[in-house]
Every structure is written in C-alpha cells, then in structure tokens.
Amino acid sequence: MLTSLSFIFLVGLAMGAICQKLKLPRIIGMLATGIVLGPYVLDLLDPSILSISADLRKMALIIILLKAGLSLNLDDLKKVGRPAIMMSFVPASFEIIGYLLFAPSILGITRVEAAVMGSVLAAVSPAVVVPRMVQLMETKYGTEKAIPQMIMAGASCDDIFVIVLFTTFLSMAQGGSADIKAFANIPISIILGIILGAIVGYLLYLFFETAYAKKHYVRNSMKVIIVLGFSFLLIAIESWLEGKIAVSGLLAVVSMACVLKMKCTAFVSKRLSEKFGKLWLAAEVILFVLVGAAVDIRYTLEAGIAAVAMIFVALIFRSFGVLLCTVKTNLSAKERAFCVVAYLPKATVQAAIGSVPFAAGLPCGKIVLSVAVMAIIITAPLGAFGMDITYKKILTREK
C-alpha cells in the first residue's frame, strides 16, 4: 500500500505540474496518472488501495467542501436565491431529457435504459467545480454578483437529485416501479442535511468558545482534526439512516462549515480555511488519481463516435438548462456562458455509479459504463480548462 501511495503522490504531482507548465489544468495530469497506474493499464496500484478508493475519494471531497463552507458568504448567496435553487435540478433534468430523446436512436437502447444512462451522466462533478469556485471567491472574481456562490450551491445539491433519480430509474429497468417516496425525499434530504449540519456547527462553536473562556486553548490545528472528525460522523449518519429517513451528509458538512464561519471570529475561520486549503493539496491528488484509476480505458475505446456524439448532444440540453436558470438575473451574456462552462465537468458521481447498471446485469450496463467513462475523459478536462482560461476575461474582480 505504501508503494501505491508513493506512486499516487509523486507521479500525480509530477503530471499535474507538467500539465500546469503546458497551461492545462492539473486535473488532466492526475486523471491520466490514475488511468495509467490503475488496474486496466499498468496495474501498479495495490488492491487494498483500490478497495478503499471510494472512501478515500469521499474523504477528499469532504475536505474541499469544508474549505468551501468556510469561504462561503451567506449574504452573497442570498443575493442569488432562485437561480441557485434552480441550478440544483434544472440542468440535470434537461440533460436527462436529452438522453431520453436521442439515446435510443443514437445508441440503440430503450427509453428506460436511456433514463438510467441519463441519470448516471447528468450529475456535475463537485470535485472539479467546487475547488475552482472556492478559488474565485478567495480572489474575488465574480463575487459581486455571487456567481461562484451560485454555482457551488447548485453543484452541491445537484448530485442528491441525480442519485435519487438514478435509483428510481434503475429499479424501473430491473422490472420494478417508480418510487414516489424517493422523489419526496429530495427536499427532505436537503433540508435535514442543512439543519443537522447547522446544529453540529453551532455546538462546535460553543465548545471552542467555552474552552477559550476557561483558558483551555484549543489550537487551530486541533480544531481542524475535531471538525474533520465531526464531518466524517455526519457522512456516517447519512448511511446509518438510509432507508429510514433521508439526510444529505455532504450538505450537512457544508452547512456545519458555514455556521462555524458565521459564529467564529474572522481570524479563526480564516485560519481554519487556510489549513483545510493545505490539506486539499494532498487530498486533491488522491481524489483525481483514484477517479482516473476507476476509469476502464477498454470501455472508452469500445464506446466509439456514437457515444461522443450523444455526450455532446446531452451537453447542449444541459447548457440550455443552465441558461434558463439565469433568466431574469443581472448576469451578462458572457457571465452566463461561464456558468454553462462551469456546469460541464463530470467525474466523481460517474466514477462511483457508472458501473452499477453493469454489475446489476442490465443489458445496457456495458454501454452505460462506456459512455460514463468517455464523459469523464471528455468533460472533466473540458470544463476545468474552460473555467481556468476564461474566468479572468469574463468575470469582474471585486475591489
């Protein structure tokens, strides 16, 4: 396992640095590292690392969500309101409609199979989007109109909506029926996640303040460990309550971090944000290299031109969905175009659930996995590169 970790860090960082020198996003080098080192090419990663890959990826995602929550200004988020809510489900719905309309003719699958494929492919990748939005908030690009806050809030909720749809469509494809309760669980999951996170965040704030008042100083490094521990617990609570009551663990993590930012002094929240930023340097490499390792390049080669065409047709539908969310806002045409680009990347959700239909024995399983792999390879670099080269030209920097 130690050898595998050394490969992940050293080769991943080196490839990221090479891509940076070539004016490409670091994520491309890290994804390429994972694909090459993974079980489908050189097979240099220990099976024990791959067996806990999903947990490691989730831990990395938690770190960037904590960083995001500690950087998020709720007053700015209130400015956008309606568009942020719409961004959490409208673009994904439009993309699924694109698959429903065109996948049967382009890929030769049934409508229900097209719905399963669409729900696998419709989720935006918070792992690609959130770090960039955090960077924009820190450098004040687009913050005057709360553009990064809107995109980040939408991307955080988008996955919940899509995964609920995926489980419903998967059940239908296996001969079951649509579960109306699952759709009702979407808003319940979001609301309970926010409430749970806010309660934990407030209790942590009281603990830190009480300790300080009684001269039991808690170092900021220790606070980071405590906050991380509670974040992992919030994610665990989601799995404990699965099947009983829906709670979004990831939203609970963001909510907890937001409350800490609001209640703690500016100095403390800034220091915590900086420390999570340093943790992200290592977590980023683990996340994207392991996402790349989950990509089976053989299925990519089998997918062919038809899969590529279907992906771009669906992205056109998704883009219309994003533009619809920004109607009657004060965003310029270029700023709306930036929102479209920011909502292109796919990676984490597709790597996590892309193989589920195949494992479930569905006839469409292989083609769904092929298109999911192709979508990661095309859209993750495309969206990351698009954001990196356009934000300075398109977004206004707040003074």
N, C-alpha and C positions, 0 to 999 in steps of 0.2 A: 504493500500500500504506500509506503514512504517513497519508493521509486516512482510510482504513478503520480503522487502529489508533486514530486520534484519536476517531472515532465510537464504536468499541468501548469505549474507556476512559471518555470523557466522558459519553456517553449512558447507558452501562451503570451507571456510578457514580451518575449523577443519578437514574435509575429505581430503583436499589437503595435510595438514600436516601429517595425518595418512599415506597416500599413500607415502609421501616422506620418512617417517620413515621405511616403508616397501621396500624402494628402487624402488618405482614405480613412474611414472610421476604424478605430482599434478593434471593434467588434468583429470585423471581417476576418482579421488575423486570428482572433480567438476561436471563432466558429470553425475556420479552416483547420486550426490545431486540433480541435476536438474530432473533426471528421477523419483526419489523417491518423491520429493516435488511437481512435476508437476501435471497437470490435469488428467493424466492417472493412477496415483498410489494413493498418499495420498491427492492430490488436496489441498495443503496448500498455493498455490500462488494466490494472488488476480488477478481476471480477468483484472483489469486495468493495472497491470504489464505485463501480457501476451499480451494485446492488443498493447502495445508499444514495445514488445520484439524485433521485427525486427529492430526498430530504435535504441534501446539500444545496440544491437549487432553490428550495423554498427558504432555507436559512439566508442565502444571499439576497433573495427578494425581500425578506423581512428587513434586512439592514438598509436597503435603499428606500424602503417605504418609511422606516423610522426617520431617515435623513430627510425624506420628502415632507413628512408631517412636521418636523422641527423647522422646516424652511417655509411652510405654508402660512400665508397671512389670510385668516378667515374673513377679514374685512374686504380684502380684494376678491375673495371667492364670492362674497355676497353680491358684488357688482355684476357678476355674470349670471348667476341664478339659473334661469330657464335653459340657456344653451348648454350649461354643464350637465344638467339632468338629461337633456335630450341626447347629448354625446354618449351617454352610458348605454343607450339601447338602439337609437335610430340608425347609425351607420352599420351596426352589426345586422339589424333587421333587413336593411337594404341589400347587404351582401348575400344574406341567406336567400332572399328573393331572386337575386341574380343566379345563384346556383339552381334554385327550383325551376327557373325559366329555361336556362341554357344547358345545364349539365346533362340532362337526358339526351339531347341531340348531339352535343359535342363529345361526350364521354360514353354514351350508350348505357346509362344506368336508369333505374326507375325514379319516380318522383320522391318516394320515401327515402331511397338511398341518396338522392340529391340533397334532401333536407339534412340527413346525417352528415354528409360531406360539408354542406354549408355551415352547419353548427360547429364542426371541427375547425374550419378555416376562418370563421367570422371574428374571432377574438383578436384584439390588438395586443401587442406584447408590452406589458408594463416594464419588463426588464430592459427593453430598448428605449421606451418612451420616457419613463419616469426619471432616470438619471439626467437626461438632456433637459427636461423641464426644470429639475432642481438647479441645474447649471444656469439656465436662463433666469430663474428667479434670483439667484445669487449675483449674477452680473447685471440684473435689472433690464434685460431685453424683453419687451412686450408686456412688462408687469403693469404699466399704466392702464392698459385695457384688460389686464388679468388673463392674457392669452395662455401662458404656461399653466396657471392655476386651473383654468377651464379644461385644458387638455388632460392634465394629470388627474383631476377629479373624475372625468369621464372614463379615462383608461382604467382607473381603479375599480369602477363599478361594472364596466363592460364585460369583464371575464365572468362575473357571477351570472349575469343574464345569459351569456352564451352557454355556459356549462349546464345550467338548468335546461335550456332548450336541447342541448346535446343528449342529456339523459332521457328526456321525453321522446325525442326522435329515434334514439337507439332502441327504446322499448317498443316503439311502433314498428321498427324494421324487424325486430325479433318476433313480431306477431302479437305484441301487446297493444294497449290503447293509450291515448294521450292522458296524462295525469293533470287535471286542472289544479290540484293542490300544489303541484310543483311550480306552476306559474304564480300562484298566490304567495308562494314562499320567497319570490324575488324581492318585493319591497320589504317583507318581514325580515329577511336576511340582512338587507342593507340597514334598516332602522335599528334592529337589535345589535348589529355589529358596532354601529356608531355609539349607541347608548352604553354598551358593555365597555368599549374602549375608553369612553369619556369618564366612566366611573373609576376604572382602574387608574387612569391618568391622574384624576383628582386625588385619589388615595395615595398614589406615589408622591404627588406634590406635598400633601400633608405630612407624609413620612419624612421627606427631605427637609421641610421647614421645621418640623418638631425637633428633628435631630440637630439642626443648626441652632435653634433657640436654646437647646440644652447643652450646647457646646460639644456635641458629639458630631464632629465634622465628617461628612461623607465626601470623599474625594470624587471629582468628576469622572475619573476612570472607573471607580466603583459604581457610580450611578449608571454608567454605560452598561456594566455587567448586569445590574439589577433590572434595568429597562429591557435589556435583551432577554433575560430570564422570563419576565412577565410577557414579553411578546411571543416567545415560544409557547407559553402557557395558553395565551389567547388562541393561537392556532390549534393547540391540542383540544381546547374546549369545543371548537367547531366540529372536530371529529368525534368527540365524546357525545355530542348532542345530535349527531347525524341520524336521521330517521325519526327523531323526536321533535326537535324544533330547529329551524334554520337560522344560523348565525354566521355572518361573514367574518372570519378570523382576520383576513388581510385588512378589511376596512376598520376592524377594531384596533389593529396596530396603528394605522394612520390616525385614527381618532384619538388614541392614547397620546401619541406624539404631539398632536395639535393642542390638546389640553395642557400638556407639560409646557409647551411654548407659550401659551396664553398666561398660565399661572406663575411659572418660574420667572425669576429676574432675567432681563435681556442678556446679561453676561453669561448666566448658567446655560440658558437654552442655546446661545451661540456656541459655547464651548462643547456642549453635547453634540450639536450639529457637526462641528468640526471633527470631533472624534469619530462619529459614525461615517463621516466622509473619508477618514483614513482607513477605517475598517473596510469600506467599499472597494478600496484599491485591490485588496486580496479577494473579496467576495465576487467582484466583477469577473475576475479571471476564472474562478471556479464555476460561476454561473454559465458563462458563454462557452467555455471549453466543454463542459458537460452537456450543454444543449447540442453542441456540434457532435459530441460522441453518440448522442441518441439518434443522429441522422444516418439512415441506411442509404449509402450512395447508390446501391444497386437499384433500389426502388426509384431513385431520382432518374437514373438512366432509362428505366423502363417507362417512365411517365410520358415522355415524348412531347411533341409540339402541341398536341391537343390539350394536355394539362396546363402548359404555359398559357395557351390562348384562354382557357377557362379562368385561370387565375387573374389575368388582366381584365377580362370581361367583368368578373366579380368586383375587382378593384374600382372599375368605373361606376358600378352601382354604389359601392361604399362611398366614393367621392361625392356623389350626388346626396347621399345621406348626411355627410359632414356639412356640405354647403347648405342643406335645408336647416340644420341646427343653428347656423349662423345668420339666418334670415332675421331682419329687424334688429341687428346689433350694430354697434358703431365701428365694426371692423372694415378695413378697406379690402378691395379685391385681392391684393397681394397677401394680406394677413389671413384671409380665408383660404387662399391657396396653401399657405404654410400649415394651417390646420389640417388640410387634406393630406399633405405630405407626412405630417406627424402621426396620422392615423393609419399609415400603410404597414408598418412593421408587424410581422408575426414571428413568434419563436417559442416562448415558454409553453403556452397552452397547447400549441400544435405538437410540440415535442412530448408533452405529457399525455395527451389523449389521442394523438394521431393513430396509434397502433391498437386502440381499444376495439374498433369495429372488426379489425383483422383477427384479434385474439378471441372475439366473440363469435367468430365463424361466419360473419356476414359475407355474402357473395361479393359485395362492393368493398370489402375490407382492404384488399391489396391496392386498389385504385385510390381509395381514400388516403391510405398511408403514403402512396406515391405522390399525390397532389400536395399533401401536408408537408412532406419533405421538400418538394420543389418550392412551395410557398415560403418556407423558412429561408432557403438559399437565395431566392429572388428578393423577397420583400424586406427582410431584416437589414441587409446591406443597403438596399434602395432607400428605405425610409431613413436609416441612420445617416447615410451620405447626404440625402436631400436636406435633412434638418441642419446638418453641420455646415453645409456650404451656403445655405440661404438665410439663416436667422439674422446674420449681421446686415444683410442687404434689405431684408423685408421688415424686420421688427424694429420699432423705435426704442432707443435706450432711454430709460427714465433717469432724469437728473437727480 
